[in-house]
Amino acid sequence: MLKQIKYFQAVVRCNSFSEAVEECYISQSAISQQVQALERELGVTLLKRENRRFSLTPAGEHFYRQSLILTADFERLCKETVQIAHGDDFSLRIGHLKGYGGLEFQKAVAEFAQKHPDVPIDIETGNHEELYDLLRTDNVDLILNDQRRAFSNEYVNAVLTTIDCHIEISARNPIAGMGYVNASDLRHTPCILIASKEQREHEQNYYREIYGTISPVIFAENLEEARLMVVGGKGYLPIEGGSLPAQYTETIVRLPLCRNKVPIHRNYCAFWKADNSGYYIEEFAGILKAQFNKNE
């Protein structure tokens, strides 16, 4: 019955038998038979069929919503059971740079979870140093991080992409009309950095080193808070990766960041310990690299 329920969910989610067929890799006659078998098992009509169209009956609407909860609970039960059987090592622990604005990491996690639904995924976020410490102390298996030091042979250093650095600044700020900015142009504008209290001094020193000059620094705990500070005109946000979310396109402008008119670049990499190259780690790194390649 669980398989029949999933076929029924696909039909409703796609609002089409033909699209559900493609999603489930089953013939249209077979998926129709499975849904009808489910209705016979329940003794109720779930779908009101009209020529080539259908709609949910009140019973079908109730069953669909509750079946989603049922299958989510079933998948969670399966994961927990497998985890208990294999112990705590049967998982993928990954770290994500919280100041990175792209969606490649999230898409890679979704793809990996779809391919390996029984493998628990634990995700940590942090700035560069926090992630490096998590990796060094074996609290994560792999991190998506920026490159701030020479590569070490103790780690696998997989370069994912090289990205031009940008800033995000309020559309009301006259600097927003410049087209690009040199770091020196921002010496009187506060810089908004994303960092925990423990890492603020380190982040401030690093950005002053790579940008050359930074005036007052203010801090945010996460990217959303930082962007709200930008909207409020409190300063500019150094940002790499991704595009400006649609909800901010009228209030924030993104500009290339340069030093003496030369664009500033940064490498983003997947790092993991060379003596911890398990199958799932390398597979996730490959999925992550593929996501970055799609955007290049």
C-alpha positions as CSV (number, residue, x, y, z in Angstrom):
1,M,0.0,0.0,0.0
2,L,2.9,2.4,0.7
3,K,3.9,2.2,-3.0
4,Q,0.3,2.9,-4.0
5,I,0.2,5.9,-1.7
6,K,3.4,7.3,-3.3
7,Y,1.9,6.9,-6.8
8,F,-1.2,8.7,-5.6
9,Q,0.9,11.5,-4.1
10,A,2.8,11.9,-7.4
11,V,-0.4,12.2,-9.4
12,V,-1.8,14.8,-7.1
13,R,1.5,16.7,-6.8
14,C,2.0,16.9,-10.5
15,N,-1.7,17.4,-11.1
16,S,-1.3,15.1,-14.1
17,F,-1.2,11.3,-14.6
18,S,1.2,11.8,-17.6
19,E,3.7,13.9,-15.6
20,A,3.5,11.5,-12.6
21,V,4.4,8.7,-15.1
22,E,7.6,10.4,-16.0
23,E,8.5,11.1,-12.3
24,C,7.8,7.6,-11.2
25,Y,9.2,5.7,-14.2
26,I,6.0,3.7,-14.7
27,S,3.5,3.3,-17.5
28,Q,0.3,5.4,-17.4
29,S,-1.9,2.3,-17.3
30,A,0.1,0.9,-14.4
31,I,0.0,4.1,-12.3
32,S,-3.7,4.4,-13.0
33,Q,-4.2,0.8,-11.8
34,Q,-2.2,1.4,-8.7
35,V,-4.4,4.4,-7.7
36,Q,-7.5,2.5,-8.4
37,A,-6.2,-0.4,-6.3
38,L,-5.6,2.1,-3.4
39,E,-9.2,3.3,-3.7
40,R,-10.5,-0.3,-3.6
41,E,-8.4,-1.0,-0.6
42,L,-9.8,2.0,1.2
43,G,-13.3,1.6,-0.1
44,V,-13.6,5.3,-1.1
45,T,-13.1,7.4,-4.1
46,L,-10.1,9.7,-3.9
47,L,-10.1,11.2,-7.4
48,K,-13.2,12.5,-9.3
49,R,-12.3,11.7,-12.9
50,E,-13.8,13.9,-15.7
51,N,-12.5,12.9,-19.2
52,R,-8.7,13.5,-19.0
53,R,-8.9,15.7,-15.9
54,F,-9.5,14.9,-12.3
55,S,-10.0,16.6,-8.9
56,L,-9.7,15.5,-5.4
57,T,-12.8,14.4,-3.5
58,P,-13.1,15.6,0.1
59,A,-11.9,12.2,1.2
60,G,-9.1,12.4,-1.3
61,E,-8.0,15.8,0.0
62,H,-7.9,14.5,3.6
63,F,-6.1,11.3,2.6
64,Y,-3.5,13.2,0.5
65,R,-2.6,15.6,3.3
66,Q,-2.4,13.0,6.0
67,S,-0.5,10.6,3.7
68,L,2.3,13.2,3.3
69,I,2.7,13.2,7.1
70,L,2.6,9.4,7.1
71,T,5.4,9.0,4.5
72,A,7.5,11.7,6.1
73,D,7.3,9.8,9.4
74,F,8.0,6.5,7.7
75,E,11.2,7.9,6.0
76,R,12.3,9.3,9.3
77,L,11.7,5.9,11.0
78,C,13.8,4.2,8.3
79,K,16.7,6.7,8.7
80,E,16.7,6.3,12.5
81,T,16.6,2.5,12.3
82,V,19.5,2.4,9.9
83,Q,21.5,4.9,12.0
84,I,21.0,2.7,15.1
85,A,22.1,-0.4,13.2
86,H,25.2,1.2,11.8
87,G,26.2,3.5,14.7
88,D,27.1,7.1,14.7
89,D,29.7,6.7,11.9
90,F,27.0,6.1,9.3
91,S,26.4,9.7,8.5
92,L,27.7,12.7,6.5
93,R,28.8,15.7,8.5
94,I,29.3,18.8,6.4
95,G,30.1,22.4,7.2
96,H,28.9,25.4,5.2
97,L,30.3,29.0,5.1
98,K,27.5,31.1,6.4
99,G,28.6,34.2,4.5
100,Y,28.4,32.5,1.1
101,G,25.5,33.7,-0.9
102,G,25.1,30.9,-3.5
103,L,22.7,28.0,-3.6
104,E,25.1,25.3,-4.8
105,F,25.5,23.9,-1.3
106,Q,21.8,23.6,-0.7
107,K,21.2,22.0,-4.1
108,A,24.1,19.5,-3.5
109,V,22.6,18.5,-0.1
110,A,19.2,18.0,-1.7
111,E,20.6,15.8,-4.5
112,F,22.7,13.7,-2.1
113,A,19.7,13.2,0.2
114,Q,17.6,12.0,-2.7
115,K,20.2,9.5,-3.8
116,H,20.9,8.3,-0.2
117,P,17.8,8.8,1.8
118,D,19.1,6.5,4.5
119,V,22.3,8.4,5.2
120,P,21.8,11.0,8.0
121,I,23.2,14.5,7.1
122,D,24.4,16.8,9.8
123,I,25.1,20.4,8.8
124,E,27.1,23.0,10.6
125,T,27.5,26.7,9.7
126,G,30.3,29.1,10.6
127,N,32.9,31.5,9.3
128,H,36.2,30.4,7.9
129,E,38.0,29.8,11.1
130,E,35.1,28.1,12.8
131,L,34.7,25.7,10.0
132,Y,38.4,25.0,9.9
133,D,38.4,24.2,13.6
134,L,35.5,21.8,13.1
135,L,37.3,20.0,10.4
136,R,40.6,19.9,12.3
137,T,39.0,18.4,15.4
138,D,37.0,15.8,13.4
139,N,33.6,17.3,14.2
140,V,32.8,17.5,10.4
141,D,33.8,15.4,7.5
142,L,33.8,18.0,4.7
143,I,33.5,21.8,4.6
144,L,32.6,24.4,1.9
145,N,35.0,27.2,2.7
146,D,37.0,30.0,1.2
147,Q,40.7,29.7,0.7
148,R,42.7,31.9,3.1
149,R,45.9,29.9,3.5
150,A,48.2,27.8,1.4
151,F,46.9,24.3,0.7
152,S,48.1,21.6,3.1
153,N,48.8,17.9,2.2
154,E,46.9,16.9,5.3
155,Y,43.7,17.7,3.5
156,V,42.1,17.2,0.1
157,N,41.8,20.7,-1.3
158,A,39.2,20.6,-4.1
159,V,38.8,24.0,-5.8
160,L,35.2,24.4,-6.7
161,T,35.2,27.9,-8.2
162,T,36.9,31.2,-8.4
163,I,34.5,34.1,-7.7
164,D,34.7,37.8,-8.2
165,C,34.1,39.6,-4.9
166,H,31.2,42.1,-4.7
167,I,29.6,44.3,-2.1
168,E,25.9,44.9,-1.4
169,I,24.9,48.4,-0.6
170,S,21.7,50.3,-0.1
171,A,20.2,51.5,-3.3
172,R,19.8,54.9,-1.6
173,N,23.5,55.3,-1.1
174,P,25.2,57.4,-3.8
175,I,27.9,54.8,-4.1
176,A,25.3,52.5,-5.6
177,G,25.5,54.4,-8.9
178,M,29.3,53.9,-9.4
179,G,29.2,50.7,-11.4
180,Y,32.1,49.2,-9.4
181,V,34.0,50.2,-6.3
182,N,37.6,50.2,-5.2
183,A,38.2,49.2,-1.6
184,S,39.6,52.7,-1.0
185,D,36.3,54.2,-2.1
186,L,34.7,52.6,1.0
187,R,37.0,54.0,3.7
188,H,34.3,56.1,5.2
189,T,31.5,53.6,4.9
190,P,31.0,51.0,7.6
191,C,31.7,47.4,6.6
192,I,29.1,44.7,7.8
193,L,30.8,41.4,8.6
194,I,29.1,38.1,9.5
195,A,30.9,36.6,12.5
196,S,30.3,35.2,15.9
197,K,31.5,37.1,18.9
198,E,34.5,34.8,19.3
199,Q,35.6,35.3,15.6
200,R,34.9,39.0,15.2
201,E,38.5,40.2,15.7
202,H,39.9,37.6,13.3
203,E,37.3,38.4,10.6
204,Q,37.9,42.1,10.9
205,N,41.7,41.7,10.6
206,Y,41.3,39.4,7.6
207,Y,39.1,41.7,5.6
208,R,41.3,44.7,6.4
209,E,44.2,42.7,5.0
210,I,42.6,41.5,1.7
211,Y,40.7,44.8,1.0
212,G,43.5,47.1,2.0
213,T,41.4,49.6,4.0
214,I,38.2,49.2,5.9
215,S,36.7,51.9,8.1
216,P,34.4,51.1,11.0
217,V,33.2,47.5,11.2
218,I,29.8,46.3,12.4
219,F,28.8,42.7,12.8
220,A,25.8,40.5,12.0
221,E,25.1,36.9,13.1
222,N,23.8,35.7,9.7
223,L,23.3,36.7,6.1
224,E,19.7,37.7,6.5
225,E,20.5,40.1,9.4
226,A,23.4,41.5,7.4
227,R,21.1,42.3,4.4
228,L,18.6,44.0,6.6
229,M,21.3,46.2,8.0
230,V,22.3,47.1,4.4
231,V,18.7,48.0,3.6
232,G,18.7,50.2,6.7
233,G,21.7,52.1,5.3
234,K,24.1,51.0,8.1
235,G,26.9,50.0,5.7
236,Y,28.0,47.7,2.9
237,L,28.3,43.9,3.0
238,P,31.1,42.0,1.3
239,I,29.5,39.1,-0.6
240,E,30.6,36.3,-2.9
241,G,28.6,33.8,-4.8
242,G,25.0,33.6,-6.0
243,S,22.7,36.4,-7.1
244,L,20.8,39.0,-5.1
245,P,17.5,37.6,-3.9
246,A,14.5,39.0,-5.7
247,Q,13.0,40.5,-2.5
248,Y,16.1,42.8,-2.3
249,T,16.5,44.0,-5.9
250,E,14.7,47.3,-5.3
251,T,16.5,48.1,-2.1
252,I,20.0,46.7,-2.5
253,V,22.6,47.1,-5.3
254,R,25.4,44.6,-5.8
255,L,28.7,46.1,-7.2
256,P,32.0,44.4,-8.2
257,L,34.8,45.1,-5.6
258,C,38.2,46.0,-6.9
259,R,41.6,47.0,-5.7
260,N,43.1,49.7,-7.9
261,K,40.5,49.0,-10.5
262,V,41.5,45.3,-10.6
263,P,38.7,42.9,-9.5
264,I,39.3,41.0,-6.3
265,H,38.9,37.2,-6.6
266,R,38.5,34.4,-4.1
267,N,38.7,30.6,-4.3
268,Y,36.0,28.5,-2.8
269,C,36.9,24.9,-2.0
270,A,35.7,21.6,-0.6
271,F,38.1,20.5,2.1
272,W,38.3,17.2,3.9
273,K,41.0,15.2,5.7
274,A,43.2,13.1,3.4
275,D,42.9,10.2,5.8
276,N,39.1,10.4,5.9
277,S,38.2,10.1,2.2
278,G,35.2,7.9,2.6
279,Y,32.8,7.0,-0.2
280,Y,30.0,9.4,0.9
281,I,32.5,12.3,1.4
282,E,34.0,12.0,-2.1
283,E,30.5,11.5,-3.7
284,F,29.1,14.6,-2.0
285,A,32.2,16.6,-3.1
286,G,31.6,15.4,-6.7
287,I,27.9,16.5,-6.5
288,L,29.0,19.9,-5.0
289,K,31.5,20.4,-7.8
290,A,28.9,19.6,-10.4
291,Q,26.6,22.2,-9.0
292,F,29.3,24.8,-9.3
293,N,30.0,23.7,-12.8
294,K,26.4,24.3,-13.8
295,N,26.7,28.0,-12.9
296,E,30.0,28.6,-14.7
